[in-house]
Amino acid sequence: MLRQLSIRNVVLVEQLALELDAGLGVLTGETGAGKSILLDALGLALGGRSDASLVRAGETGASVSAEIELPATHPAHAFLEEQGIESGGGEPLILRRTLKSDGGSRAFLGAASVPAALLREVGALAVEVHGQHDDRGLLNPKGHRSLLDAFGRLDSGSVEAAWTEVVRIEVALGQARAELAAAERDREWLAHASAEIEVLAPEAGEETRLAEERATMQAGLKAGESLAGLDELLGGSEGALSLLRQAARRIERGAADHPLLAEALAALDRALIEASDAEDRIARAADALAFDPQRLELVESRLFDIRGLARKHRVEPDALAALGEQMRAQLSAIEAGGEQIDEMDRELLAARERYADAAARLSDGRRDAAARLDAAVAAELAPLKLDSARFRTAFSAAEPGPAGTDRVEFEVSTNPGAPFGPLTRIASGGELARFILALKVALAEAGTAATMIFDEVDRGVGGAVASAIGERLARLAENSQVLVVTHSPQVAARASHHYRIEKSHGAGGSRTTVRKLADSERREEIARMLSGASITEEARAQASRLLDAA
């Protein structure tokens, strides 16, 4: 509910802090006292368009703040959370607007500066202002479907869930088709590349093993070249061993004649033993270094093939085998992709059928609720002097979505035989306000706004019609806060709280003030509304009767 409205330097209001309560509150005062100023100021706080003409003459700026108290479960809190703004849970919301005389303005939520559009969204959720120039609330067809659902206590959760599933499958199907199309473009290349890898059949670690084997054979080839001819140099008929043996035999014949010859013979014997050992080792080394040149050629060829294919695919040689498996898997996926898409098509068809069924059930519920709403509104029209008007809830097809397939709009025919059209076709501001009152009474708690404000809903009527308006406003105020700008004593008598708007004139110019009336003052104000400037005893007696009847 709107707990407080504070105004500074707005037109005729110099300084004002108006405390408001739940229930039905009325604002009365003589014509020109400034009732419209209060509504303009409130509209500014609720995010309305700024206008430099609202700044009080002679002042550089103006400000308006509205303190709104909402339950923690109110949609306004959820909206602010979606915008990333901490709403404070059950703490009151302070909507504030400042305006400069040069036209500049700023908007605040609490102490935080916010766009005026955000105040407008929050204000629309918390406060409904119904008057001749209202373009939101009940006059906005965008909200009619949700109001009908609330009136009929209809739950669109199953429709929303079914729609979410349809969208999920559509997104997945679109992605699958895009992936398949991209894969189809690569099918020929994948088939060729995977076949190339499959023919080569590389193994993990094979490139390392081949490189090591090749290095070993190349080392053997080099060492073998250095051993060529050694067998002739050592063991041939003219080799070193043969010559050493010949020398030993010659020395052996004279070794006994001189000790040095004996020593030389011993040295030759040792040399023969070492040379024979060397010959044996060289032979064994030659056997060990021996290899098949064809094997070297085969190893080098396969090694070059593996490395070349790895370079071609820009991977490490050891990753070729895994790459081949991946390519074969992609080819298999392409083959299976068509079947998967066929299955997803069947899933989507089933999901759309489930959605259509849920949406049809919701539509049936809406049409039942619409019939009851139309009857409820019709029952309210005659007492409000709208006998010739007719109301209906019109349906048309809407694009499927989370709220179903219905477009709902409240329509009215104001004269017998006239076609139905939007609520805004009602030309008279008073008639429009009464029609909205009839709708609000029929919808009862369907709306979400905690506060409803009616601007001169009783314009142009009196007597029984004014009493009917007052009675309906009081009914609305049983479960919410209702504020009414009124000239009708019958409406004023129904109020729980009565505020008088007064204009005074002084040296500093004209000023508008507002004060809450005590019970005794209420009778005098209602008597003034009944009789005019000169209050008679009969007017006071009639005021007392109205108050007693309320």
Secondary structure in CASP SS format (residue, H / E / C, confidence):
PFRMAT SS
TARGET T0000
AUTHOR 0000-0000-0000
METHOD secondary structure of the structure
MODEL  1
M C 1.00
L E 1.00
R E 1.00
Q E 1.00
L E 1.00
S E 1.00
I E 1.00
R E 1.00
N E 1.00
V E 1.00
V C 1.00
L C 1.00
V E 1.00
E E 1.00
Q E 1.00
L E 1.00
A E 1.00
L E 1.00
E E 1.00
L C 1.00
D C 1.00
A C 1.00
G E 1.00
L E 1.00
G E 1.00
V E 1.00
L E 1.00
T E 1.00
G C 1.00
E C 1.00
T C 1.00
G C 1.00
A C 1.00
G C 1.00
K H 1.00
S H 1.00
I H 1.00
L H 1.00
L H 1.00
D H 1.00
A H 1.00
L H 1.00
G H 1.00
L H 1.00
A H 1.00
L C 1.00
G C 1.00
G C 1.00
R C 1.00
S C 1.00
D C 1.00
A H 1.00
S H 1.00
L H 1.00
V E 1.00
R C 1.00
A C 1.00
G C 1.00
E C 1.00
T C 1.00
G E 1.00
A E 1.00
S E 1.00
V E 1.00
S E 1.00
A E 1.00
E E 1.00
I E 1.00
E C 1.00
L C 1.00
P C 1.00
A C 1.00
T C 1.00
H C 1.00
P H 1.00
A H 1.00
H H 1.00
A H 1.00
F H 1.00
L H 1.00
E H 1.00
E H 1.00
Q C 1.00
G C 1.00
I C 1.00
E C 1.00
S C 1.00
G C 1.00
G C 1.00
G C 1.00
E C 1.00
P C 1.00
L E 1.00
I E 1.00
L E 1.00
R E 1.00
R E 1.00
T E 1.00
L E 1.00
K E 1.00
S C 1.00
D C 1.00
G C 1.00
G C 1.00
S E 1.00
R E 1.00
A E 1.00
F E 1.00
L E 1.00
G C 1.00
A C 1.00
A E 1.00
S E 1.00
V E 1.00
P C 1.00
A H 1.00
A H 1.00
L H 1.00
L H 1.00
R H 1.00
E H 1.00
V H 1.00
G H 1.00
A H 1.00
L H 1.00
A H 1.00
V E 1.00
E E 1.00
V E 1.00
H E 1.00
G C 1.00
Q C 1.00
H C 1.00
D C 1.00
D C 1.00
R C 1.00
G H 1.00
L H 1.00
L H 1.00
N C 1.00
P H 1.00
K H 1.00
G H 1.00
H H 1.00
R H 1.00
S H 1.00
L H 1.00
L H 1.00
D H 1.00
A H 1.00
F H 1.00
G C 1.00
R C 1.00
L C 1.00
D C 1.00
S C 1.00
G H 1.00
S H 1.00
V H 1.00
E H 1.00
A H 1.00
A H 1.00
W H 1.00
T H 1.00
E H 1.00
V H 1.00
V H 1.00
R H 1.00
I H 1.00
E H 1.00
V H 1.00
A H 1.00
L H 1.00
G H 1.00
Q H 1.00
A H 1.00
R H 1.00
A H 1.00
E H 1.00
L H 1.00
A H 1.00
A H 1.00
A H 1.00
E H 1.00
R H 1.00
D C 1.00
R H 1.00
E H 1.00
W H 1.00
L H 1.00
A H 1.00
H H 1.00
A H 1.00
S H 1.00
A H 1.00
E H 1.00
I H 1.00
E H 1.00
V H 1.00
L H 1.00
A C 1.00
P C 1.00
E C 1.00
A C 1.00
G C 1.00
E H 1.00
E H 1.00
T H 1.00
R H 1.00
L H 1.00
A H 1.00
E H 1.00
E H 1.00
R H 1.00
A H 1.00
T H 1.00
M H 1.00
Q H 1.00
A H 1.00
G H 1.00
L H 1.00
K H 1.00
A H 1.00
G H 1.00
E H 1.00
S H 1.00
L H 1.00
A C 1.00
G C 1.00
L H 1.00
D H 1.00
E H 1.00
L H 1.00
L H 1.00
G H 1.00
G C 1.00
S C 1.00
E C 1.00
G C 1.00
A H 1.00
L H 1.00
S H 1.00
L H 1.00
L H 1.00
R H 1.00
Q H 1.00
A H 1.00
A H 1.00
R H 1.00
R H 1.00
I H 1.00
E H 1.00
R H 1.00
G H 1.00
A H 1.00
A H 1.00
D H 1.00
H C 1.00
P H 1.00
L H 1.00
L H 1.00
A H 1.00
E H 1.00
A H 1.00
L H 1.00
A H 1.00
A H 1.00
L H 1.00
D H 1.00
R H 1.00
A H 1.00
L H 1.00
I H 1.00
E H 1.00
A H 1.00
S H 1.00
D H 1.00
A H 1.00
E H 1.00
D H 1.00
R H 1.00
I H 1.00
A H 1.00
R H 1.00
A H 1.00
A H 1.00
D H 1.00
A H 1.00
L H 1.00
A C 1.00
F C 1.00
D C 1.00
P H 1.00
Q H 1.00
R H 1.00
L H 1.00
E H 1.00
L H 1.00
V H 1.00
E H 1.00
S H 1.00
R H 1.00
L H 1.00
F H 1.00
D H 1.00
I H 1.00
R H 1.00
G H 1.00
L H 1.00
A H 1.00
R H 1.00
K H 1.00
H H 1.00
R C 1.00
V C 1.00
E C 1.00
P H 1.00
D H 1.00
A H 1.00
L H 1.00
A H 1.00
A H 1.00
L H 1.00
G H 1.00
E H 1.00
Q H 1.00
M H 1.00
R H 1.00
A H 1.00
Q H 1.00
L H 1.00
S H 1.00
A H 1.00
I H 1.00
E H 1.00
A H 1.00
G H 1.00
G H 1.00
E H 1.00
Q H 1.00
I H 1.00
D H 1.00
E H 1.00
M H 1.00
D H 1.00
R H 1.00
E H 1.00
L H 1.00
L H 1.00
A H 1.00
A H 1.00
R H 1.00
E H 1.00
R H 1.00
Y H 1.00
A H 1.00
D H 1.00
A H 1.00
A H 1.00
A H 1.00
R H 1.00
L H 1.00
S H 1.00
D H 1.00
G H 1.00
R H 1.00
R H 1.00
D H 1.00
A H 1.00
A H 1.00
A H 1.00
R H 1.00
L H 1.00
D H 1.00
A H 1.00
A H 1.00
V H 1.00
A H 1.00
A H 1.00
E H 1.00
L H 1.00
A H 1.00
P H 1.00
L H 1.00
K C 1.00
L C 1.00
D C 1.00
S C 1.00
A C 1.00
R E 1.00
F E 1.00
R E 1.00
T E 1.00
A E 1.00
F E 1.00
S E 1.00
A E 1.00
A E 1.00
E E 1.00
P E 1.00
G E 1.00
P C 1.00
A C 1.00
G E 1.00
T E 1.00
D E 1.00
R E 1.00
V E 1.00
E E 1.00
F E 1.00
E E 1.00
V E 1.00
S E 1.00
T C 1.00
N C 1.00
P C 1.00
G C 1.00
A C 1.00
P C 1.00
F C 1.00
G E 1.00
P E 1.00
L H 1.00
T H 1.00
R H 1.00
I C 1.00
A C 1.00
S C 1.00
G H 1.00
G H 1.00
E H 1.00
L H 1.00
A H 1.00
R H 1.00
F H 1.00
I H 1.00
L H 1.00
A H 1.00
L H 1.00
K H 1.00
V H 1.00
A H 1.00
L H 1.00
A H 1.00
E H 1.00
A H 1.00
G C 1.00
T C 1.00
A C 1.00
A C 1.00
T E 1.00
M E 1.00
I E 1.00
F E 1.00
D E 1.00
E C 1.00
V C 1.00
D C 1.00
R C 1.00
G C 1.00
V C 1.00
G C 1.00
G H 1.00
A H 1.00
V H 1.00
A H 1.00
S H 1.00
A H 1.00
I H 1.00
G H 1.00
E H 1.00
R H 1.00
L H 1.00
A H 1.00
R H 1.00
L H 1.00
A C 1.00
E C 1.00
N C 1.00
S C 1.00
Q E 1.00
V E 1.00
L E 1.00
V E 1.00
V E 1.00
T C 1.00
H C 1.00
S C 1.00
P H 1.00
Q H 1.00
V H 1.00
A H 1.00
A H 1.00
R C 1.00
A C 1.00
S C 1.00
H E 1.00
H E 1.00
Y E 1.00
R E 1.00
I E 1.00
E E 1.00
K E 1.00
S E 1.00
H E 1.00
G E 1.00
A C 1.00
G C 1.00
G E 1.00
S E 1.00
R E 1.00
T E 1.00
T E 1.00
V E 1.00
R E 1.00
K E 1.00
L C 1.00
A C 1.00
D H 1.00
S H 1.00
E H 1.00
R H 1.00
R H 1.00
E H 1.00
E H 1.00
I H 1.00
A H 1.00
R H 1.00
M H 1.00
L H 1.00
S H 1.00
G C 1.00
A C 1.00
S C 1.00
I C 1.00
T C 1.00
E H 1.00
E H 1.00
A H 1.00
R H 1.00
A H 1.00
Q H 1.00
A H 1.00
S H 1.00
R H 1.00
L H 1.00
L H 1.00
D H 1.00
A H 1.00
A C 1.00
END
